[in-house]
Amino acid sequence: MLDGALSARHLDRDDRLGAAWVLYELQFVRRKAQAEATLAYQAWSRHPGRDGYTVYRAAQDRADAAQDELAAWVCDRLSAGEPEAR
């Protein structure tokens, strides 16, 4: 019985570490995508035109998608009652 409790505790810790890693990765991807969008916006602002705007919008769309993924993951974790997503 004690071995089972220790194993469950170990798995819970591993789950928390895994969740923390996923959260970190999603945050990193979102920040990187937003930084690229900001650079693309700045370039478009300096040199207006259709091509620059297209590059900016594509970068911003990627940043928006990364934000949506992060938000969905956190909402899923919270709705499952997992406090480490807070």
HELIX and SHEET records of a PDB file:
HELIX    1   1 LEU A    2  ARG A   46  1                                  45    
HELIX    2   2 ARG A   50  SER A   79  1                                  30    
HELIX    3   3 PRO A   83  ALA A   85  5                                   3    
END                                                                             
